[in-house]
Amino acid sequence: MTTAHELHAQGLREHLAPALRALGLAGRLRTFDLPDDTHWLLIGLVERPAADRVAFTFGLGLVRRSDWALTAAPGDRPDPRVRYGFEVWRARIGEVLPIGEDVWWEVLPGPRWQLPLDDAVAAVRDYALPELRRRAAADRAPGGGPYLSPAELEDVNAALLTASVARVQRAELADGALVLTGAWTRGDGVARIVLAGAAQGFLSAGDERFKSVRCVDTLGRTLWTFP
């Protein structure tokens, strides 16, 4: 019987890599980049093999081309699986999925062994690439980009956790508003009430760069605007 390791290698060669290239990515079996004039938009395969299976996920990275040109790091492009220290942003793909935490797919022997590969490609298409493009555009735009780092959001997210509300994944400035992104839905009344309180806290800081707080879901759809 074909082993999980053999199926994983076959899946990368015949399915995953061609599917990622069809999405516009360039690269080899394990590292890919999306063409962009100012930034390296990077996706790298991270593998965790075991005796009877192979688990995999993706590392995402955003690096300014100007920063990379000044480094003495080896290679013709950054590797999203390597921490250089000058990245604009890096994360595992699970962080940009609605679940908001590390996600691993597993290739196992059997008639449905390709399903994890299909699901991984969909995650790249629907979440990783839009997030990389959005972050590159925000980094290019004056006055855009992150408003608070993940560490600075810890207190806000702790309060949301107490109310069983999904955490804030990003807090960024856009068009005179502070945009909070999270895995919320419009019909979640508790999330709306708790986020209204969080928005009031942000607005009370008197930051002149924004006059409202907009809450959007992980697909970028506006749910609520405060005040």
Stockholm file with secondary structure:
# STOCKHOLM 1.0

chainA/1-227         MTTAHELHAQGLREHLAPALRALGLAGRLRTFDLPDDTHWLLIGLVERPAADRVAFTFGLGLVRRSDWALTAAPGDRPDPRVRYGFEVWRARIGEVLPIGEDVWWEVLPGPRWQLPLDDAVAAVRDYALPELRRRAAADRAPGGGPYLSPAELEDVNAALLTASVARVQRAELADGALVLTGAWTRGDGVARIVLAGAAQGFLSAGDERFKSVRCVDTLGRTLWTFP
#=GR chainA/1-227 SS CCCHHHHHHHHIIIIIHHHHHHTTCEECSSEEEECCSSEEEEEEEEEEECSSCEEEEEEEEEEEHHHHHHCCCSSSSCCTTSCCSCCSEEEEGGGGSTTCSCCCEEECSSTTTTHHHHHHHHHIIIIIHHHHHHHHHHHHSTTCSEEECTTTTHHHHHHHHHTTCCCCCEEEEETTEEEEECSCCTTCHHHHHHHHHHHHHHHTTCCTTCSEEEEECTTCCEEEEEC
#=GC SS_cons         CCCHHHHHHHHIIIIIHHHHHHTTCEECSSEEEECCSSEEEEEEEEEEECSSCEEEEEEEEEEEHHHHHHCCCSSSSCCTTSCCSCCSEEEEGGGGSTTCSCCCEEECSSTTTTHHHHHHHHHIIIIIHHHHHHHHHHHHSTTCSEEECTTTTHHHHHHHHHTTCCCCCEEEEETTEEEEECSCCTTCHHHHHHHHHHHHHHHTTCCTTCSEEEEECTTCCEEEEEC
//
